[in-house]
Amino acid sequence: MLAFNSSQSRGGVSDGAVERGVDMSLTEARRRVDLARETGAEHLTLSLGAMSGDSGSAWELAYLEVIHVWHEQLLALMPQVAQLSNLTSLDISGNGLTELPGELLAMTGLTSLNLRGNELQEIPPEINRLANLRKLDLTDNRLPGLPEQLADLKDLAELGLSANYIYNDLEHLLEQLAELPSLVVLTLAGNELTGLPASLAGLKNLRKLDLSGNQLTGLPPEIGALKDLETLLLVRNCIEDLPPEMAQLRSLATLDLSANDLTSVPREAANLTALTALSLRENSIDALPEELVRAGKLATLDLGGNELTRIPDQIDRLTNLKRLDLSGNALEKLGPEIANLTRLTELDLDSNELVELSPMIVRLTNLKILLLGGNPLGQFPLDVMNLERLTELDLSDCGLTDLPPEIARLGELTSLNLSGNDIDRLPPGIVNLANIETLYLNDNGLSAVPAELPALTGLVELHMSFNDLETLPPEMANLTNLTRLYLDSNQFRQLPEVLTALPALSELYLDSNELTELPASLLLQSNLTALCADGNPLTEPPMKIAKDGVAAMIEYFSQDQS
């Protein structure tokens, strides 16, 4: 696909997105090009096949400033691309390039160049001709290094080098990058790095550094020289501790140490007084240091997937927290220390050992998202009813058998997850949840749809998979806003007629039932764009046709009726 955009505010020409590899008709392509010429459109989207058939007219739109060329047909189009003198941004990712086209190196007006996902093994010295480049993405190639001439790109601010082969001469590479005065963003993820050289200290202007997905066991003391660093990503390494020099990163606001080998929170992290977001998930942490309270600006703290058995006392002093993730630990209770976190808007306690919640949870009056799934609560925690600002509540796999009528007080809820329980009816007050758009009732042993459910007329998405349903009540026709319905892994032998009475239904999931046929009326008289029926003994239409999707099934039934 080719996507053309001009930064000039002159509207756009696109009748919906064209997927990569999907060609439009040549007639439609010409219509769009003509309209773009007449209106000076800001956006023009054309498929690659159509462009190949009528490229000349599109290349006359000389004001175009942004082009995306995918799908391995770049070389045939490169001469025309090079004619667009106003071009500032070029995306030629995923073209299987083994070398840069000569025309590219003459496009001196480029400020952004995306070369990710090719097969480049070297960048030519002539890259320095692109002196206006501010962003260069070389991610996912085969580069062992960069030419010395890269240092001539004095305006280069962002450089992507993730998923390459630069581990052999990293010290020299960092020395080269230190000569780029404007470089503020550097990504080196996924390069099998086992250590960082002292030359890291030369990157003094960096604001964001991504070292995720390597094999680092630690950081060098020179990390402390990056005084302007604001974001440091170290996800999926082997880090066991941090050097004391980390405390010198006074501008660091985001630190992600997820999926490392930490057994405790490094005290150096606690001394980062500018820190607003700290992720330590998927380590082996069982306690927090007292010093963590110094990080008083923390708004997001992720401790999910660790070994905490209780909520650390220090948390109650982090009063600026808005998002707290304690999921996947071994917490047995929610203590009173939670009460001081009155600014919390998101609290994730999923997959712990909680049997009850502290009454103090009612103090969290700003809470909008509360995730309690996978805890052996046994009954609906009534104190939750006081959290009247909740928009998302997850009580999946909590051993619930019913819902209290007081749930009607949660009138702001838009998403309610009750999957994996034993709930076969809903309270009459459920009708007061007028804002509910998404409801999960998967795996509740339902043999019939709860009678109260059709009253939730605002539902957009309904999940009732892994139950024992054989039919649907006609009252479900009231769900006029329902667009996605999940009924896979039930006991349906034939489809209920009510499905044809849902005007907004666009996605229907029926995998693993006992269906032998899908009615033609469901496909020919509906707005379905996705229908999945794998794992059924289908004979009409044949499973071979059904696997090809809605369009194939519509064509099959249309031919059958003609």
N, C-alpha and C positions, 0 to 999 in steps of 0.2 A: 504494500500500500504506500501511496505517496500522500503526505499531508502537508499542505502549504498554508502558512500563516503569515500575515503581515502585521507588524505592530501598529500600523496606522489604524485609527478607529473608524473603519469603514464597513462594519458589518461582516457577514460571512455567508458562504455558500456551502451548505452541507445538509442533506436531507436525512440525517442520522449517520452514525459512525459506520465506516466500512471496515470490517475485520481484516486482519492481515491475511493475505492469500486469497481473499474473496474478490473476484473481479466484477465490476459493474459493466453494463452494456456500453458500447462505444457511443451510442446515441445519448445516453444519460451523461457520459463524460463530456461530450461536446456541449450539451445544454448547460452544464455547470460552468465550463470554461467561458462560454459566451456570457452567462449571467455575471460571472466574476469580472469580466472585461467591462461590462456595462455599468456595474455598481462600484467597482474598485473594492471588491469584497476583502475583508480582513482575513477570512479563513476559506480555504478551498481544499476539499478532500476528494481524492480520486484514487481508484484502484490501480495497481501497477500494470495490469494487463491492458486497461483502457489507455493508460498513458503511452504504453509502447505502441499502440495502434494510432495514436493521434497526438504525438508529443509536441509537434511544432506550435500549435495554438497556445498550449499552456505555458511554454517557455517565453511567449511574448509578454507575460505578466511580469514585467521586469522589476516591479516594486516589491515582489515577494522577499521576505527576510528570513523565513524559517522553513526548512525542508526536512522531512523524515523519509528516508529511503531504506526499506527493509526488503527482505525476501530474495536476496542473492541475485539481483539483476542490476546491481549498481553500475558495473563497468559499461554496460550498453547505454546508460543514461548520463554518465559522468560528463561528457562534452557539453550536453545541454545544461546540466546543473551549473557548470562553470561559467555559463553565459549570464547568469543572474547576478548582475553587478552589485545589487544591494544586499546580497545574502550575508547575514551575520551569524546564523545558527544552522549547523548541518548535523543531522543524525544519520550515520551510515552503520549503525550497529547490526550485528547478525548477518553480515553479508559474506562470511567465509573468506575475507580478504587475507592474503598472505603478504601483501605489500601495499603501500599507499599509492593510489593513482596519481600520475604526474599532474593532472589538472587540479587536484586538490591543493597541492602545494603552491599554486598560483592564486588561490582565493584569499587574498591578503586582508579582506574585510571581515573575515570570520572572527567572532569573539567567543563562540562556543562550538566545540567539535566532539561528537560522541562516536567513539570507535570501539565500544565495548562488544564483547561476544564475537570477535573475529579470530583470525589465526595468525596474527602478526608476531614475527619473531624479532623484528627490529624496527626502530623508528629512524628514518633517514635524517642526516644532518640538516637537510633543507627545511626541516620543521621550523627553523628559526625565521623563515620567510613569513610565517603567520604571526607577525609581531603584535597583533591586536588581541590574541587569544587571552581570554580570562578564565575559561573553563575547558579542561581537556580530560576526557574519560577514556582510559585505556584498560578498563577492567576486563577480566576474563579473556586475555590473550596469552601469548607464550613468550613474553618479553623477559630477558634476563637482566636488562638494564636500559638506560636511556643515553642518547648522544650528548656529548659535552655542549653542543649548540643549544640544548634546551635552556641553558642559563640565559640566553638572549631574550627569552620571553618574559620581559620585566613586568608585564601586566598580569601574568598568570596567577590567579587567585585560588583555583580549585583544581586538584589533580587526583584522578582515580587510578590506582595501580593495584587494586585488589585482584586476587586470583591470577597471578602471573608467576614467574620463576626468578624473582629478584633476590632470593636468599643467599646466593653465592657471593655477591659483592654489595651488600647492603650499606656498609660503611661508606664506600665511595659514592653510592647513590645519594645518601643523605648529605654528603658534602656538596654534591651538585645542587641538590634542592635548597641548600642553605644560601645559594646565590640568587634565589628567586625572592626579591624583596616584598612582593605582593602576596606570596603564598600563605593562605590562611586555612585552607581545608586540604587534608591529605588522608587518603584511605589506602591502607596496606593490608587489608583483611585477606585471610586465606592464602598466605604465601609461605606456609610452613616455617615461619621464623621461630628460632629457638632462643634468640636473644637480640638485644638492641645495642648498637655500638655507641661509643661516647659522642660520635658526630651528631647524634640526636640533638645535642645542646645547641647546634647551629640554627635550628628551626625556630628562632625566637619569636616570630610573628604568628605562629600557628594558633588558631582558635578552635579547630576541631581536628582530632586525630583518631582514626579508626584502626585498631590493631586486632580486631576480633578474628576468631577462627584460626589462630596460629598455635604455636606450641611453647609460648612464653611461660617461664616459671617465675619470672619477676620482672622488675623494671630497673634500669640503671639509675644511679644517683643523678645523672644529667637530666632526668625528667624534670627536676626542679628548676631548670633554666627556662622552661616554657611558661613564662610569667603571664602571657596573654591567653593561655589555653582555657577555653570555656567548656568544651565537651571532650571526654576521653572514653572511648568504647573499647573494652577489653573482654568482650563476651567470648566464651568457649576457648579458653586457654588453660594453662595448668598453674595458675598463680596461687601461691601459698601465703604470700605476705607482700607488703608494699614498703618501699624505702622511706626513711624519715623525711627525705627531701620532698616528698609529695606535699607536705604541709606548706611548701613555698608557692603552691599553685593557688594564689589568692583569688584568681578570677574563675576558677573551675566551678561550674554550675551543675554539670551533669556528669556522673561517673557510673558506668555500667560494668560491674564485675560478675555478671551472671555466668553460671556454669564454669566455675573454676574449682580450685581445691582448697578453699578457705575453710578453716575450722572456727574462726572467730572474726569479728569485724575489726579490720586493721585500725588501730588508734589514729593512724595518720589520716584516715578518711574522716574521722571525727573532728579533726582540726581544720577541715576545709570549710571555713566560715561562710563562703559564698555559695555553698552547695544547696541546690534546690531539688535535685532529683538524684536518688541513690538506689541502684538495683544490686542486690546481693543474692538473687534467687538461684536455686539449684547449687548450693554449696553444702557445707556440713556444719553450719553455725547453730550453736545451742544457747547462746547468750549474747547480749549487747554490752559494750563497754560503757562505763559511766561517762566517759568523755563525749559520747555521741550527742549529749545535750548541747554541746557547743555549736553543733550544726543547726542552729536555731531557725535558719531560713528554709529548712527542708519542707517541701510541699508534697513530694512523692517519695515514698519509701517502700521498696519491694523486697520482702524477706521470704517470699514463697519458696516452697521446696527445700526447706532446711530441717533442722532437728529441734526446733523450739517446743518445749512442753508447757510453757506458760508465757504470757505476754510480758515482756521485760518491763520492769518498773520505770525505766528511763523514758519509755515512750510517752508517758503522760506529760512530759515536759517539752515535747516537740509540738507545741500548740499551733504551729502554722501548717501542720499536715493537712492536705486535702485528699490525698489518695494513699491508702495503706493496704498492702497485700501481705497477708499472713497465711495464704493458702498452702496446702500440702505440707503442713507441719504435724505436730502431735499434741496440739492444744486441747486440754480437757475442759477448760472453762474460760469464759470471757469475764475478766475481773473488773473492779471499779476503776482501775487505772485508765480505762478507755474514756471515762466521763469528761476528761479535760480536752479531748480532741474535738472541740465543738465546731471546728471548721471543716471537718471531714465531709466530703461529698461521695467518696467511694471507699467501701470497706469489703475486702475479699477474705472470707474465712473458710472458703471451700476446702473440702477434704481434710478435716481435722478430726478430733475425737470429742467434739462438744456435745454435751447432753443437755445443756441449758445456756441461756444468755443472761448476763448480768442485767438487773433492772436499770442500771445506769445507762444502758444503751439509749434510753429515751432522751438523754441529754444531747444526742447527736442529731439535732433538729435540722441540720443542713444536708443530711445524708440523702443521696439520690439513688445510689446503687449499693445494694446489699446482697452479697453472694454467700449463701450458707449451705450450698449443695454438698452432699457426701458427708454429713455429720449425723450421728445417731440421736437426733433430737427426740424422735418418737411422737411429738405433738407440735402443733403450730406455736411458735413463741409469741405469746400474746403481747409482750412489750413492743414488738415490732409495729403493732397497730398505731402506736403514737408517732411513728415516723411518717407523717402525712405528706412529706415531699418526695417520698420514694417514687422513682420512675421504673426501676428494674429490681425485681426480687427473685432470687434463685433459691428454691427449697427442694431441689431434686435429690432423690436418694436419701431422704431424711426419715424414713419410716412413718410417714404420715398416713392416717386413714381417713381424715376429713379436714375440712376448713371451717373455722369459726365464722359466725355471721358478721363479726366485727371487721372482717376483711374489707367490707364495704367502705371503711374509713380511708382506705388507701386509694383515693380517687384519682391520684396523679399517675398511677401505674400505667406504663405502656407495655411492659414485658413481664410475664409471670411464668416461671419454670417450676412445674410440679411433677416432672418426669421421675420414674423409678420409685413411685410410692404405691399406695393401695387405695387410691381415691376413686370412688365410683359415682360420686354425686358432688354437686357444687351447691353452696348455700344460696338461698333466694336473693340475698343482698349482692350477689356477684353482678347483677344487672347495673349496680351503681358504679361499677368500674368502667365508665363510659370511654376512657382513653386507652383501654387495652387494645393493642395492635398485634401482639405476639403472645401466643399461649402454647405451652408445652405440656402435653399429657401423655407422653410416650411411656410405655412399659408400666401401665397401672392396672393391668389385668382387666381392662374394660371389655365387657361383652356387649355394651350398648353405650351410645353417646349420652352423657349426662343431660337430663331434660332441660337444665338451666342454660346450657351452652349457647343455643341459638339466640339467646337474648343479648349476647355480646356482639352487637351489630357492627362495631368498629373494627372487628378482627381483620387483619391483613394476612397474617400467617398463622396457621394452625398445625401443630404437630401431634398426631395420634398414632405413631408407629409402634410396633411391638406390643400390640394388644390382641384381643380376640374378637374384633368387630367383624360382623357379617353383613351389616347394612347401615344406612344412615337415615335419620328421620327426615321427613319432608320439611320440617320446620327449619332445617339448615338453609333453606332458600332465603331466609332472612339475612344471611351473611353476604350482603351485596357488595362488600368491600374486599372480600377474601380473594387474594391473588395467588397464594401458595398454600397447598394442602398436602400434607404428608400422611399417607395411609399404608406405607410399606410394612410388610411383616404382620399382616392380619389374616383374617379367614374369609375374605371376599371371594365368592364364586361367580358373582355377577355384579356389575356396577349399578349402584342406586341411581334412579332417574334424576334425583335432586341435583346431581353433578352438572347436568345440562342447564340448571336454573340458576347457576352462579355466574353472573354476567362479567365479573372482573377476574375470574379464575384464569391464570396464565400458566401456572406450573402445578402439575399433579404427579405425585410419586406413589406408585402402586407396586413396587418391587415385592417379590416373595409373597404373593397371595395364591389363590387357587383359580385365577381367571382363565377361562378358555377363549373368551372373545372380548373385544372392545367395541362398543356400539359406534357405528358410523356417525350417528347424530352428535356424539360427544366431540368429534373432531371437526365435522363439517359445520356445526352450528355454535361454535364457541370461539373464545379468543386464546385458546391454548397455544403456547409457544414451546412448552417442554412437557413431555409425558414419558415417564420411565416405568417400564413394566417388566424388567428382567426378572427371571426366577418364577415365571408363571407358565402354565402349560398352554400357552396361546396357540390357537389355530386360525383365528380370524381377528386381525390380520395375522399372517404368518410371522413368527418371531423374527425371521430375517428382515422383514419389512419394519417391524416395531423397533428393532435395534437401530435402524437408520433415522429415527426421529419423527417428529410431528409432520414435517413436510412430506416425507415418504409415505406416511400413513394416509394423509389427506389425498395425495395423488392416487394411492391404491383404491381408496373408497370412491373417489371421484370417477375413476375409470370403471369401477364396478357398477356405478349407478348410471353411467352414460350408455 
